[in-house]
Amino acid sequence: MVIVKIKENSKQAKLLLEYIKGFSFVEFVNSENEKDKNNTLLADIEKGLREVKQIREGKLKPLSVNDLWDDK
């Protein structure tokens, strides 16, 4: 996978994008969707860290292997 970031919104940049769009193996990814995925991942990581902190403080019971298998 190759990521191309074009900093300037110029005529040459637009021509380059139009040229690249012509290739069948090129897929454009919306950067907003990637940011949303990254924000979701970051939120999940922060939630996990809070849970670990609560377990260490004794405020939350840690999950056992049986809990994981039973989807609790």
C-alpha positions as CSV (number, residue, x, y, z in Angstrom):
1,M,0.0,0.0,0.0
2,V,1.2,3.5,-0.9
3,I,-0.1,6.6,0.7
4,V,0.2,9.9,-1.2
5,K,-0.5,13.2,0.5
6,I,-0.8,16.2,-1.7
7,K,-0.2,19.4,0.3
8,E,-1.2,22.0,-2.3
9,N,-4.5,22.2,-4.0
10,S,-2.9,23.1,-7.4
11,K,-3.7,22.4,-11.0
12,Q,-0.8,19.9,-11.2
13,A,-2.1,18.1,-8.1
14,K,-5.6,17.8,-9.7
15,L,-4.2,16.5,-12.9
16,L,-2.1,13.9,-11.1
17,L,-5.1,12.7,-9.2
18,E,-7.1,12.4,-12.4
19,Y,-4.3,10.4,-14.0
20,I,-4.0,8.1,-11.0
21,K,-7.8,7.5,-10.9
22,G,-7.5,5.9,-14.3
23,F,-5.6,2.9,-13.0
24,S,-7.7,-0.2,-12.1
25,F,-5.6,-1.1,-9.1
26,V,-5.9,2.3,-7.4
27,E,-8.4,2.6,-4.5
28,F,-9.0,6.0,-2.8
29,V,-9.5,6.0,0.9
30,N,-11.4,8.8,2.6
31,S,-9.1,10.3,5.2
32,E,-12.1,11.3,7.4
33,N,-13.0,7.6,7.7
34,E,-9.5,6.8,8.7
35,K,-9.6,9.5,11.3
36,D,-12.8,8.1,12.7
37,K,-11.3,4.6,12.9
38,N,-8.2,6.0,14.6
39,N,-10.4,7.9,17.1
40,T,-12.4,4.8,17.8
41,L,-9.3,2.8,18.4
42,L,-7.9,5.5,20.7
43,A,-11.1,5.5,22.7
44,D,-11.1,1.7,23.0
45,I,-7.5,1.9,24.2
46,E,-8.3,4.6,26.8
47,K,-11.3,2.6,28.0
48,G,-9.1,-0.5,28.4
49,L,-6.5,1.5,30.4
50,R,-9.2,2.9,32.7
51,E,-10.4,-0.7,33.3
52,V,-6.9,-1.8,34.1
53,K,-6.5,1.1,36.6
54,Q,-9.8,0.2,38.2
55,I,-8.8,-3.5,38.5
56,R,-5.5,-2.5,40.1
57,E,-7.4,-0.2,42.6
58,G,-9.7,-3.1,43.5
59,K,-12.8,-1.3,42.1
60,L,-13.4,-3.8,39.3
61,K,-13.2,-7.6,39.4
62,P,-10.7,-8.9,36.8
63,L,-12.1,-11.3,34.2
64,S,-11.3,-15.0,34.5
65,V,-10.7,-17.3,31.5
66,N,-14.2,-18.7,32.0
67,D,-15.7,-15.2,31.8
68,L,-13.9,-14.7,28.5
69,W,-15.2,-18.0,27.1
70,D,-18.7,-17.2,28.3
71,D,-18.6,-13.7,26.8
72,K,-19.3,-11.8,30.0
